[in-house]
Amino acid sequence: IQYAIESLIAMKEHQSEVQICDDGICTLARNAADAVESKTDGNYHSFDVIADRGGTHQEIEARAKKTSKSEGRRNKNEKESSTDSSPIVTTLHSEQDVNAFLSANDAVIIEFMTTWCGACKSIEEYYIELSKSNEVNDIKSAKVNCDKNKQTKKLAASYNVKSYPVFVAFKSGTISHRFDGADKGKLESTFERLGGGGGKNKKRGGRSKKKG
């Protein structure tokens, strides 16, 4: 990006020394835009427009930096969007998302969590493990990141979530039970009460009796 900015400034200060393309944009500016585009997987495309608008080198630099920040925010949002959901645990962002998820699935578990919650992180992998092993039982799992935005905060309040994590189980769209905290035993029990099973390492049948 810095290379492109410097190239555009040079273009404005030494226009008589550079070659002009047929479309009226300097070769130097086009090369700068191409260089930046190649470094950002083709997502950057605005330097030729910035140069064509003209202005002092301070104005060009300011526009280039502003465009760079806008592109960076857009790419970050696209990345978050593409990684926000997994095929195992679906991320829900609003009341509409929750209602649609409940309508589409009979047995559902939703975790209300936050990114800064240590307890949430400690049980995350086990929640994914149980969710994966219970796909065969048609139990669908989801989560709500309660500190993501106003909608998710409002959603947490509507379910009276005051600490994290909170797991809420639904059957046919109605809450069947819920529990607070990162308790693996309670999480296993929640899946079992919806017709599922425990984790892959869960022992069944109690302790074995010794022979003799």
C-alpha positions in Angstrom: 0.0 0.0 0.0 2.8 2.4 0.9 4.4 1.7 -2.5 1.2 2.6 -4.3 0.8 5.8 -2.3 4.3 6.9 -3.1 3.8 6.0 -6.8 0.7 8.1 -7.0 2.4 11.1 -5.3 5.3 10.8 -7.8 2.8 10.7 -10.7 1.2 14.0 -9.6 4.5 15.7 -9.0 6.2 14.5 -12.3 3.4 14.1 -14.8 5.5 15.3 -17.6 7.9 12.4 -17.1 5.5 9.5 -17.1 3.6 7.8 -19.9 -0.1 8.3 -20.1 -2.3 5.4 -21.0 -5.1 5.6 -23.6 -7.7 5.7 -20.8 -6.0 8.8 -19.3 -4.6 7.0 -16.3 -0.8 7.0 -15.7 1.1 3.8 -16.3 2.8 4.3 -13.0 -0.5 4.6 -11.1 -1.8 1.5 -12.9 1.3 -0.5 -12.0 0.9 0.7 -8.4 -2.7 -0.5 -8.3 -1.7 -3.8 -9.9 1.0 -4.3 -7.3 -1.4 -3.7 -4.4 -4.0 -5.9 -5.9 -1.6 -8.7 -6.3 -0.7 -8.5 -2.6 -4.3 -8.5 -1.4 -5.7 -11.4 -3.4 -7.4 -9.1 -5.9 -9.5 -7.3 -3.3 -7.9 -3.9 -3.8 -9.1 -2.0 -6.8 -9.3 1.7 -6.0 -5.9 3.3 -6.6 -6.5 4.0 -10.3 -9.7 5.8 -9.3 -7.9 7.8 -6.6 -5.3 8.9 -9.1 -7.7 9.9 -11.8 -9.5 12.3 -9.5 -6.3 14.3 -9.2 -5.5 16.8 -6.4 -2.4 17.6 -4.4 -0.1 14.8 -3.2 -1.5 15.3 0.3 -5.1 14.8 -1.0 -4.1 11.8 -3.0 -2.4 10.2 0.0 -5.3 11.0 2.3 -7.8 9.4 -0.1 -5.5 6.4 -0.6 -5.2 5.8 3.2 -9.0 6.3 3.7 -9.7 3.8 0.9 -7.2 1.4 2.4 -8.9 1.4 5.8 -12.3 0.9 4.2 -11.0 -2.1 2.2 -9.4 -3.5 5.3 -12.7 -3.3 7.3 -14.6 -4.9 4.5 -12.2 -7.8 4.2 -12.2 -8.3 7.9 -16.0 -8.4 8.0 -16.1 -10.9 5.1 -13.6 -13.1 6.9 -15.6 -13.0 10.1 -18.8 -13.8 8.1 -17.2 -16.8 6.4 -15.9 -18.3 9.6 -18.7 -17.4 12.0 -20.6 -20.6 11.5 -19.4 -24.2 11.5 -21.3 -27.2 10.1 -21.5 -28.6 13.6 -22.5 -25.5 15.8 -24.4 -22.8 14.0 -23.9 -19.2 15.1 -27.1 -17.2 15.5 -27.1 -13.4 15.4 -30.7 -12.3 16.1 -34.1 -13.3 17.3 -35.1 -14.0 13.7 -32.2 -16.4 13.4 -33.2 -18.3 16.6 -36.8 -18.5 15.5 -35.9 -19.9 12.1 -33.5 -22.4 13.6 -36.1 -23.6 16.1 -38.7 -23.9 13.3 -36.3 -26.0 11.1 -35.3 -28.4 13.9 -37.2 -30.4 16.5 -34.5 -30.9 19.1 -32.1 -27.9 19.7 -29.5 -26.8 22.1 -28.3 -23.2 22.1 -25.3 -21.9 24.1 -25.3 -18.3 25.1 -21.6 -17.3 25.4 -19.1 -14.5 25.0 -15.6 -14.4 23.5 -14.0 -13.2 26.7 -15.6 -15.9 28.9 -13.0 -18.4 30.2 -15.6 -21.0 31.1 -17.1 -20.8 27.6 -13.7 -21.5 26.1 -13.1 -24.4 28.5 -16.3 -26.3 27.3 -16.3 -25.2 23.7 -14.4 -28.3 22.3 -16.6 -30.7 24.3 -19.8 -28.9 23.1 -18.6 -29.4 19.5 -17.7 -33.1 20.2 -21.1 -33.8 21.7 -22.8 -31.9 18.9 -21.0 -33.9 16.2 -21.7 -37.2 17.8 -25.4 -36.4 18.2 -26.0 -35.3 14.6 -27.2 -38.9 14.0 -29.8 -38.3 16.7 -31.1 -35.2 14.9 -30.1 -32.9 17.7 -28.9 -29.5 16.3 -26.6 -27.2 18.2 -26.1 -23.5 18.0 -24.6 -20.6 19.9 -25.2 -16.9 20.4 -22.2 -14.6 21.0 -23.9 -12.3 23.4 -21.4 -9.4 23.3 -21.2 -9.2 19.5 -23.8 -6.4 18.9 -27.0 -4.9 20.3 -29.1 -7.6 18.7 -27.3 -10.5 20.5 -27.3 -8.6 23.8 -31.1 -8.1 23.5 -31.4 -11.8 22.6 -29.5 -12.8 25.7 -31.7 -10.5 27.9 -34.8 -12.0 26.4 -33.7 -15.4 27.7 -32.7 -13.9 31.1 -29.0 -14.7 30.6 -27.0 -13.0 33.3 -23.8 -15.2 33.4 -22.0 -17.4 30.9 -22.2 -19.9 29.5 -25.9 -20.8 29.6 -27.2 -23.8 27.7 -30.9 -23.8 26.7 -32.5 -27.0 25.3 -35.6 -26.8 23.1 -38.1 -29.5 22.1 -40.5 -28.7 19.3 -39.8 -25.0 19.7 -40.4 -24.9 23.5 -37.8 -24.7 26.2 -37.5 -28.1 27.9 -34.7 -27.2 30.3 -31.6 -25.1 30.8 -28.5 -24.8 33.0 -25.8 -22.3 33.7 -22.0 -22.9 33.7 -19.5 -25.1 32.0 -20.6 -28.4 33.5 -19.7 -31.3 31.1 -21.9 -33.7 33.0 -25.0 -31.4 32.7 -24.2 -30.9 29.1 -24.1 -34.6 28.5 -27.4 -35.0 30.4 -29.0 -32.2 28.2 -28.2 -34.1 25.0 -29.4 -37.4 26.6 -32.7 -35.8 27.7 -33.3 -34.8 24.1 -32.8 -38.4 22.9 -29.0 -38.3 22.3 -26.0 -39.7 24.0 -22.9 -38.6 25.9 -19.3 -38.0 24.6 -17.2 -40.6 23.0 -15.3 -41.2 26.2 -18.4 -41.5 28.4 -18.6 -44.6 30.6 -21.9 -46.3 30.7 -23.4 -48.9 33.2 -21.6 -47.7 36.3 -18.6 -49.3 37.8 -17.9 -52.9 36.8 -18.1 -55.4 39.6 -15.0 -57.5 40.5 -15.3 -61.2 40.0 -14.9 -63.6 42.9 
